Amino acid sequence: MAYALIALGFVLALNAAGAVNFAHGDLVVLGGALAAFAGAWTGLPSFLLLPLVALGIGLAGILAARIAILPLAARPPEATFVATIALAAIIEQGLTVAMGGAPRSVPPLAGSGTLDLAGLAIGRQPLAIVVLGAGLVAAVWYLLECTQTGRRLRAVAADRAMARAVGIPVTRMVILSLGLAGALAGIAGVVLGHQFLVSPTQGAGHMLKAYIAVALGGWGSVPGALLGALGIGLFETFVAASFGDAWASAALYVAVLAVLALRPQGLFGEPVGRRA
């Protein structure tokens, strides 16, 4: 579910900006670091830190848009790639200095212990993560499908020039999308920060998982990104439980290559048309 939140934010930013934001994974780490520092200073539990982190990393996403994406909108996509890679490096080095290279822990969402559901013992923390993630995914779906703002966001993602021609404030919608993507990344950072600690160098790994999820699901497809991320999480969990983490990582990349070899456009992507 944490992968799903990361991939959802990634595809929202991708559709809005028209280019890959390579700093997205580092925004996840920044969210975890913000929660770790705020939790240490205030002693608040994670569920009270979530609004603070969502707001803070949402603003960071908007700042990233203003610095590395919007000024390069008229340039080739490669310019945005380079700018966001530079921004990712700045975030990583800044966190390395702030954290002193030592991993930090984020307070849990629901504490330790288990719940007995139909004879199955389920940990409180994993259950809280699933409930939180499902609620956020449902909220984003409602925003995109059932509101005027969501229709504008989808129109900008589909055809920016036409959206501008019919009076949609394109720049404002792009900023909103990147702010929402940042908020989702920050919340994912809080979730992962308790499960796996927070380290400044984790951003590239988060970015890779989001990229794989979007490629598997279909480039630019929001449902595809969600299902791709959930598939990655389930695949890693079951393979790691049977064969270990190293084999799980290797098997994941083999499976990705196999899927893309059979269906290059992804599971929910449309095939590229050919000229007659």
Summary of the structure (lengths in Angstrom):
residues: 276
radius of gyration: 18.8
end to end distance: 42.7
largest distance: 64.9
contacts: 985
relative contact order: 0.20
helix: 76%
strand: 4%
